[in-house]
Structure formats: structure tokens, C-alpha cells
């Protein structure tokens, strides 16, 4: 059984890393991909505070997934599995809904892989 500090600290720091990474990628670096694509669809890209809060919840859930996978798999395996479940599946759904700007994938794939690997590293390092 894990001591709560071996769970709370890695989860908290991984969640913070993931949320920061998501914010920087989607609201700072590449927001124009989203806003232009949504505008072309006649929609407004949702970036109200409630949307930001839900991304923090998503970040926590992603960190929990990485934590669980890290208990069973190596850091690399956990990061790749989490990346596939968190990002690839999300892109398939968002693409199916027609709201994914496909040009975003070129920078998003390596940055999301980095996000998953750093989260797995934080969790492996701090929960050992």
C-alpha cells in the first residue's frame, strides 16, 4: 500500500505539468489553429473559464491514468499507453466531430508525447 505522500505529490505535480502544458499549447502557442478552424465552421472556439476548469479536471484524470499505468509498466510503456489513450483517442473523436484542425497535429504530436513522458517521469520519480 502506498503512503499518501507517494500518491498526492506525484499526482499533484503531474497534474500541474499537464495543465500547464495544455494551456501553453492550446491557449498560447496554437490558439490560432483552433480559432481559425472554428470560425471557418461558423463556431466560436470555447475558451471561457469553465472550459479551462474542465481542462484541469482532464489533466488530473490523465495524471491518474499515468499513475495507474506506471504501477504496472515501465515509464516508457506507461507514457506511450497514456498518450495513446489520452491524445490519440481524443483526436479520433474530435476529428470525427469535424472540429479538429488537422494542421495542429504536426506540432501537437511531439508536444503531447513530451507531455506524457514528463508526466510519467514525474510520477515514476516521485512515487518510487
ChimeraX attribute file (.defattr): number of C-alpha atoms within 10 A of each C-alpha:
attribute: neighborCount
match mode: 1-to-1
recipient: residues
	/A:1	4
	/A:2	8
	/A:3	8
	/A:4	9
	/A:5	11
	/A:6	15
	/A:7	16
	/A:8	13
	/A:9	15
	/A:10	24
	/A:11	26
	/A:12	17
	/A:13	17
	/A:14	28
	/A:15	23
	/A:16	17
	/A:17	19
	/A:18	25
	/A:19	23
	/A:20	16
	/A:21	18
	/A:22	20
	/A:23	17
	/A:24	13
	/A:25	16
	/A:26	17
	/A:27	14
	/A:28	10
	/A:29	11
	/A:30	15
	/A:31	17
	/A:32	14
	/A:33	16
	/A:34	20
	/A:35	17
	/A:36	15
	/A:37	20
	/A:38	18
	/A:39	11
	/A:40	10
	/A:41	11
	/A:42	9
	/A:43	12
	/A:44	13
	/A:45	16
	/A:46	12
	/A:47	12
	/A:48	8
	/A:49	9
	/A:50	10
	/A:51	11
	/A:52	16
	/A:53	12
	/A:54	11
	/A:55	17
	/A:56	19
	/A:57	14
	/A:58	17
	/A:59	24
	/A:60	20
	/A:61	15
	/A:62	24
	/A:63	29
	/A:64	20
	/A:65	20
	/A:66	31
	/A:67	25
	/A:68	14
	/A:69	19
	/A:70	22
	/A:71	14
	/A:72	10
	/A:73	13
	/A:74	13
	/A:75	24
	/A:76	14
	/A:77	15
	/A:78	25
	/A:79	26
	/A:80	18
	/A:81	19
	/A:82	26
	/A:83	23
	/A:84	16
	/A:85	14
	/A:86	20
	/A:87	18
	/A:88	15
	/A:89	12
	/A:90	14
	/A:91	17
	/A:92	12
	/A:93	13
	/A:94	13
	/A:95	13
	/A:96	10
	/A:97	9
	/A:98	13
	/A:99	16
	/A:100	19
	/A:101	16
	/A:102	13
	/A:103	11
	/A:104	15
	/A:105	13
	/A:106	9
	/A:107	12
	/A:108	16
	/A:109	14
	/A:110	11
	/A:111	15
	/A:112	21
	/A:113	17
	/A:114	16
	/A:115	21
	/A:116	30
	/A:117	21
	/A:118	17
	/A:119	28
	/A:120	28
	/A:121	20
	/A:122	23
	/A:123	27
	/A:124	18
	/A:125	12
	/A:126	17
	/A:127	20
	/A:128	10
